[in-house]
Each structure stands twice: as C-alpha cells, then as structure tokens.
C-alpha cells in the first residue's frame, strides 16, 4: 500500500486508524486529523521515493495540486514547489 505519509506519521499510526482504503492521520505539523487514501504501488517505489514518489504518481495521473497536497498534509504552494518539479 502506498500512502504518502511522512516517516513520523507512519511511526505514530495505530491499527484502529487503518481503514480498508484510507488511513486516519494526526498531522503533527497542523495538529489536525486528515484522511489519506491508500494507493497500491510497487514496493520498490516506496523504498526509492517515499513521499516524493507518491506525489509524483499523483501529478503524473493529472491530479490537481490541491488533490496532491491534501493527503500529504501540505499546502498547495509547498506541494507544488516540493513535489511538482
């Protein structure tokens, strides 16, 4: 499964927050909870790219910057600047 979580968010994830196709994530940087849709991707992509590979896949699908930024817990401008290049 592929989610785009930051390493710290992944470490803090509990089984009760795992749904069939989504995760409930407490974002440390904003203090808010968000829902993250799970994608299926090759395991090698996770090892090689983590969040950057996840965001790149979404941009490649033609998703808009808001759609990409939301599961990453980022603002649109930061997501585009960090992952859109």
N, C-alpha and C positions, 0 to 999 in steps of 0.2 A: 504494500500500500504506500501511497505517496501523498504527503500532506502539505509540505512546505513549512513545517513547524521549525522554529528556532531550536537549537540544542537544549537550551534551558527549559523551554516549554515542553519539549518531548520528555525530558527527565522528570518533570513535575506531573505528567499525565497519569491519571488513575483509571483503572478499568471501568469504573462507574461513569466516566466521561466519554467512553468509547461507544458509539452507536454503530449501526450497520454500515452506513455510508458517510458518517460525519463524526467529528470529534468536538467536544466542548472544551475550549481552551481558555484558561485565565491568563490574560496577557499582562505580564509584569510591567511592561513599559507604559500601559494605559490604565491598568487597574480594572479593566472591563473584561467581561466574558464574551467570546465570539464562537461561532460555529464554523468549523472548517470542513469542507467537502473533501472526501478521500478520492484519490485517483489511483488507478492501477498503472504501474510503470515498471520497467525492468529494474532489478535490484542494483545493477551496475550504475544506473543513473543516480541513485541515491548516494552511493559511495563516491561518485565522481563529482557531483554537483550540489547536492543538498538543496537548499532554498533557491539558489541561483538557477539550477537546472529545472526545478519546479516552475518558477516564474517564467523561464524561457519557453517551456512547453505551453503554458497558457497563452503567452504572447504569440507563439507560433500558430496556435489554434485560431488566432484572430480575436482573442478576447480583449475587451477594452481595459484601460488601465485601472478603473475602479474595481472591475471584476478580479483582476490580478492582485491588487493591493489588499482587498478585504481579508482573504484567508491568511495573508502574511502579517496582518496586523500593522500595516504600513499606510501612510498617506499616499495619495495618488502621485504627487510630485516626487516623493522619495522612492517609491516603487519604480517609477519610470526612469529616474536618474540612476538608480542602483541596478535594476534588473532589465531595463528596456534597451540597453545598448549591447 
